[in-house]
Amino acid sequence: MDKDTEAVAELYAAVCPGLIGYLTVLGGNRADAEEVAHEAFVRLLERWSTVAEYDDPRAWLRQVATRMLISRARRRTVARLALPRLRGASTTEPPTGDRLDRRRGTGSTSPPRWRPCPSARAPSSSCTTCTTCPSTRSPTSCGSRSAR
């Protein structure tokens, strides 16, 4: 073995068990920790000529592995949150016709709670209990000007 290969092998033997333990505590999953640690060593091999000149190659390795583990956790979170949206997007049809009217609160088939309060259109000076409102909302929340 040449000098560089021996140095990397020595660094691997000295650092890898502790790095895997650190990543396991950080990420909570030993399998991910082992995989990330080995990926970090692959990156170390690719950049060994530069990293070998650093004061502490162990610190570089630990920093790279930490960032890789955090990136992996972020990707999983994004995938976990996006997957239900993607599944639901294909089964949801856009609102048309009557469904559109119900969402906007217009149309004759709208439930009473979605219809505008009739007293808001033609307020009565005697409307204090909002008896004309088809919902059971309080007078202050029905939209009637005279009930306020």
Stockholm file with secondary structure:
# STOCKHOLM 1.0

chainA/1-148         MDKDTEAVAELYAAVCPGLIGYLTVLGGNRADAEEVAHEAFVRLLERWSTVAEYDDPRAWLRQVATRMLISRARRRTVARLALPRLRGASTTEPPTGDRLDRRRGTGSTSPPRWRPCPSARAPSSSCTTCTTCPSTRSPTSCGSRSAR
#=GR chainA/1-148 SS CCHHHHHHHHHHHHHHHHHHHHHHHHHSCHHHHHHHHHHHHHHHHHTHHHHTTSSCHHHHHHHHHHHHHHHHHHHHHHHHHHHHHHHHHHHCCCCCTHHHHHHHTCSTTSCGGGSCCHHHHSCCTTCSSCTTCSSCCCTTTSCCSTTC
#=GC SS_cons         CCHHHHHHHHHHHHHHHHHHHHHHHHHSCHHHHHHHHHHHHHHHHHTHHHHTTSSCHHHHHHHHHHHHHHHHHHHHHHHHHHHHHHHHHHHCCCCCTHHHHHHHTCSTTSCGGGSCCHHHHSCCTTCSSCTTCSSCCCTTTSCCSTTC
//
